[in-house]
Amino acid sequence: MWPLALMAAVAAGVWITTRRLGFGRGVTVPLMILACFALGLSAAKHRTIRVAEPIAPALIEPTMVEGWVVDVDSAGANGARVVLAPVRIRGLEPEQTPIRLRATVRGEPPPPGSAVRLFAILNPPPPPAAPGGYDFGRNAFFLGLGGTAFGLGPTREATLPEPPRELRWRMALNAMRYDLASRIVERLGPESGGITAAMTTGHETWISEEQNQVMRDSGLYHIISISGLHMAIVGGFVFFATRLLVAGWPWLALRVSSKKVAAWAGLVAVGGYLLISGGPPPAERAAITASVAFIAILLDRRAISMNALAVAALIVLTLRPESIVQPGFQMSFAATAALVALAEAWPRQMKPMKLPFALAAIQKIWGWLLAAGAASLVAGLATGPFAMQHFNRTAVYGLIANVAVSPISSFVMMPALALGAALTPFGLGGPFLDLAGRCVDLMLAIGTWTSSLPGAVRNIPSAPAVALPIAFLGVLTICLWRGRLRWLALPMATAVLWWPREPTPDIWIGDGGTNGAWTQAGQATAVRPTVREFALDLWSRRRGQQLQAPPEGELDCGRFSCAPSEAGPLAIWWGRRVPDAEQLSGLCATAEVVSVRGQVVELPAACDGRLVLDGVDYARGGSVELWRDGDDWRAVWAADDRGDRPWSQPTGD
């Protein structure tokens, strides 16, 4: 930390000194960039040290976990999930115990504030599913999640010492949020209530996988996650409603600035919404951006400008430097920058005098529809490179769905949710929640229709890592540059789309060696299609492969292994017990590559000329991609790509 801090202090001091001495921009601008770079390194290091906590080891046997339920998390494929603050974990010393765990539980999740005991399998956060893929362990590290627990039995009550005051406050706030979400679902039902609760409190527990898929395929999923759209609508609704109320009271309107009073009300609304949402990083980013806009109004500055956006980005990166490589940060600020550029370039026309009311209404509606369509198109184009690179999919009809849903969400659904959430504790929020529920039903109907159209979703394999920074610079140039020369950066902005893809690996094997797949002619054949489906899906989409089950009779599978019936590329032994020489010879007899979960001490003669990977390899390298190189194999391991990081842990057991 200290060398970085010293470098930052020197760089900042030199930059400030040259400015004071009156040096030209040719000197001060490069020094400013160098100072920002050094300060950024220091901020990143400080943040890494500050959030560092113990990471759970992968225990061989299940263990007993006792702790407090901090919050209810979104449900996973295997059941409900909660965030635990462990007090005791059998087999771990206090200094080894993570401060937070994400636990999958049986049945209904216990509410926040519950003291529970859970018999579970404990593991560190999962590593990337493939080299260069999404690293949940990195995000978990900065969120304070030190591991995952999979409950093997019912969750029972526990007797624990009183938690620290900060944890008590957090659990009380989360209990209030969860109670509000439960009331919404109870009133509206799980079909529309689940999405309504998610947009209000951030709890996605009641959203079904079918609804998630519809929202993703239609390009409407951003509406579920509390982000800039929600903060803008809620803050804007409160701002304009307050300004209208002040204007309707002549005595007050003559004595105060209605605009500044409304800005204060908007700040309070944004802060309240941030608390109700639980303060996840996307909501925090959105609240900072909205707050900067309202503070600009209080300081008599332009609320919508690139300067205000730059200040918001600087605050976010100062608080959470890790955001710079996260898709949410990249997409939200790219979209906002594009919308600010659109607002600056939007033509201003003189309003015609004495226009009949009907024509004026038609003109306003047409102008709004044109603006909404342009905003959705521009935001979609700006976030497209990031969505392609990180999520490997694009909703072809997302523009149609968003333009259709935008007036519903902006003018009816989100204001009704804001009023319903605020009035529910007093028993007056029911009618507003009912109205919001009907809007959700209409939004789902639009999403279902657009997602069912032919070719609604297109999967796009990830480009090499260098393509995304080039695309970012292109988007930034188009947004910041003035005049027609900005469009010279269009080829850069579309780099992710046209950049040549790397050759597809011939074989992929997941971390631990319990599952794998081989590719042929754009098809990826999974050895065990129902095991670790999430990792399989991430890898196949990233490589642009259509995932399929092995044709009948192609694999000979037993209780602990699968091997090709005839000559084939891959055999897997997933049993914890190491195969004996005869079993290993049988795997090598038909497969070019053999994966064994445990440690192989000695290879039989039948494995000569075969590539055999065992538990030692997976413990060191995690998941692996293999390419044929003549008679040999070229391997790329996830751990090598990940590097030696504070969140890196051995993946083997």
Buried (B, 14 or more C-beta within 10 A) or exposed (E): EEEBBEBBBEBBEBBBEBBEEEEEEEEBEEBBEBBBEBBBBBBBBBBBEEBEBBBBBBBEEBBBBBBBBBBBBBBEEEBBBBBBBBBBBEEBEEEEBBBBBBBBBBEEBBBBBBBBBBBBBBBBBBBBBBBBBBBBBBBBBBBBBBBBBBBEEEBEEBEBEEBEEEBEEBBEBBBBBBBBBBBBBEBBEBBBBBBBBBBBBBBBBBBEEEBBBBBBBBBBBBBBBBBBBBBBBBBBBBBBBBBEBBEEEEEEBEEEBBBBBBBBBBBBBBBBBBEBBBBBBBBBBBBBBBBBBBBBBBEEBEBEBBEBBBBBBEBBBEBBBBBBEBBBBBBBBBBBBBBBBBEEEEEEEEEEEEEEEEEEEEBEEEEBEEBBBBBBBBBBBBBBBBBBBBBBBBBBBBBBBBBBBBBBBBBBBBBBBBBBBBBBEEEEBBEBBBBBBBBBBBBBEBBBBBBEBEEBBEBBBBBBEEBBEBBBBBBBBBBBBEEEEBEEBEEBBBBBBEBEEBEBBBBBBBBBBBBBBBBEEEEBBBBBBEBBBEBBBBBBBBBBBEBEEBEEEEBBEEEBBBBBEEEBBBBBBBBEEBBEEEBBBBBBBBBBBBBBBBEBEEBBEBBEEBBBBBBEBBBEBBBBBBBBEEEEBEBBBBBBBBEEEBBBBBBBB
